[in-house]
């Protein structure tokens, strides 16, 4: 009963949704084609500003190719299991969605700021669970810190090193929305501070 209670059903469900939607997109077209992805819900700031707000959510379940999907889902599987067990299923689900949407909103706000300064924003088509997953990493960092530097077999330095390494690899790629990654991690850390409560030890 205790093992079943601790199973990360939400994380598996999120992975399942990502995989099923990718298989659907691969069946009807090419997930590596930006135009095709744009037609099926990928992030594109001008379209969001025109009222297509569903892209803020739908795009976090879309991926540009199998390697993009596999890499993200592996990280989500590892980190999501820890955070879901610590936070609880309902809070974790809301947390995940909020991080993904929040990261996309930061990208929208950034483009608006560039426009207001008379600069032309880079209107790129983007998709992927990375913003939400960086949110999970940021949230997990807070949870580990709140538990005096250790959660199960995780330590602060392990989570922190993973975030730094992932950001470094992202900044080395011109095709990565690094702002969404940083925003996701910061949003995740803040939301975890608001949502997570360290369990009290039984007397």
Secondary structure, DSSP 8 states (H G I E B T S, - for coil): -HHHHT--HHHHHHHHHHHHHHHHHHHHS-TT-HHHHHHTT-B-HHHHHTT-TTHHHHGGG--SSHHHHHHHHHHHHHHHHHHHHHH-HHHHHHHHHHHHHHHHHHHHHHHHHHHHTT-------B--SHHHHHHHHHHHHHHHHHTTTEETTEEHHHHHHHHHHHHHHHHT-TTS-HHHHHHHHHHHHHHHHHH--------
